[in-house]
């Protein structure tokens, strides 16, 4: 991911979407490594995305929901 001064929840969603296409789940550790943010900075974005029903969280990691897949494809496909 290209580093910006500040990231937002759509940047996090984009990262999950990109990685989701290759793997089924994206872990918090992968998001930390990719974004350079700590888990305490990423977690609020993830919680917002979950509330918006764009992602779901499993013990294995994060996954794009059906609603999230439609959102991502209309914005980035």
matplotlib code that plots the C-alpha trace (Angstrom):
import matplotlib.pyplot as plt

x = [0.0, 1.2, 1.9, -0.1, 0.0, -3.2, -5.2, -9.0, -11.4, -11.7, -7.9, -8.2, -11.1, -9.1, -6.2, -8.5, -10.1, -6.8, -5.5, -8.9, -8.7, -5.6, -6.5, -9.8, -8.9, -6.7, -5.1, -4.5, -0.8, -1.0, -2.8, -0.1, 2.7, 1.0, -0.2, 2.5, -0.1, -0.5, -3.4, -4.8, -5.0, -6.4, -9.0, -11.4, -11.5, -12.2, -15.0, -16.5, -16.3, -18.0, -20.7, -21.2, -21.5, -18.6, -16.4, -16.8, -14.3, -13.5, -10.9, -8.8, -9.0, -11.1, -13.2, -15.1, -18.9, -21.3, -22.3, -18.6, -17.8, -20.5, -19.2, -15.6, -16.4, -18.4, -15.6, -12.4, -13.1]
y = [0.0, 3.5, 5.3, 8.5, 10.9, 9.4, 6.3, 6.0, 3.0, 2.8, 2.4, -0.5, -1.9, -1.7, -3.6, -6.3, -6.5, -6.8, -9.5, -11.2, -11.9, -14.0, -15.6, -16.2, -14.3, -11.3, -11.2, -8.2, -8.9, -8.6, -5.3, -4.1, -5.1, -3.6, -0.3, 0.4, 1.2, -0.4, -2.7, 0.0, 2.4, -0.2, -1.6, 1.4, 1.3, -2.4, -1.9, 0.8, -1.5, -4.3, -2.0, -1.0, -4.7, -4.4, -7.0, -9.8, -11.0, -14.7, -16.3, -16.7, -13.0, -10.6, -11.3, -9.2, -9.6, -9.9, -6.3, -5.4, -7.2, -5.3, -2.0, -2.8, -3.9, -0.7, 1.5, -0.3, -2.8]
z = [0.0, -0.8, 2.4, 3.0, 5.9, 7.3, 6.5, 6.8, 6.9, 3.1, 2.9, 5.3, 3.4, 0.2, 1.8, 3.0, -0.5, -2.3, 0.0, 0.1, -3.6, -2.9, 0.4, 2.2, 5.4, 6.2, 9.7, 11.9, 11.6, 7.8, 8.1, 10.5, 8.2, 5.1, 6.6, 9.1, 11.7, 15.1, 15.9, 18.2, 15.3, 12.9, 15.3, 15.2, 11.4, 11.5, 14.0, 11.7, 8.7, 10.7, 11.8, 8.2, 7.3, 4.8, 6.6, 9.0, 11.6, 12.2, 14.5, 11.3, 10.4, 8.4, 5.4, 2.9, 3.3, 0.4, 0.9, 1.1, -2.1, -4.0, -2.5, -3.4, -6.9, -7.6, -6.2, -7.3, -10.0]

ax = plt.figure().add_subplot(projection="3d")
ax.plot(x, y, z, "-o")
ax.set_aspect("equal")
plt.show()
